[in-house]
Amino acid sequence: MFLIYIDELTKLLKNHGVVAKLFADDVKVYVNIVSSHDVSKLQTALDLMVEWAALWQLQLSVSKCSI
């Protein structure tokens, strides 16, 4: 059921050129960084994830985040 719930997030990220992989309640986002535009794309994706989580009253586990 959670994957159905979170599917909107993956579509949102895909629309911004970011690959998202889901497993259980984890999300991994991928962007190949070769220019400053790619860095901006990744930041936009992260901002969208924060907004989406706030909208749906979900907390992001910052301690589990890494690059």
C-alpha positions, 0 to 999 in steps of 0.5 A: 500500500505504501508504494501506491501512496508514494508513487506520486513522488516518483512521477514528480521526480521523473518529470524533473529528470531525476531517477527515483528507486523505491524499496519498502519505505526508502527512496533513492534518487539519482542524477548524473552530475556533469554540469552545474545544471545537474546540480541544480536539478538534484537540488530541485528534486530534493526541495520537491521531496521536502515539500511532498513530505510536508504536504503528506505529513511525513518526516524525512530521516536526515540521518539516513541521507547520504551521497 
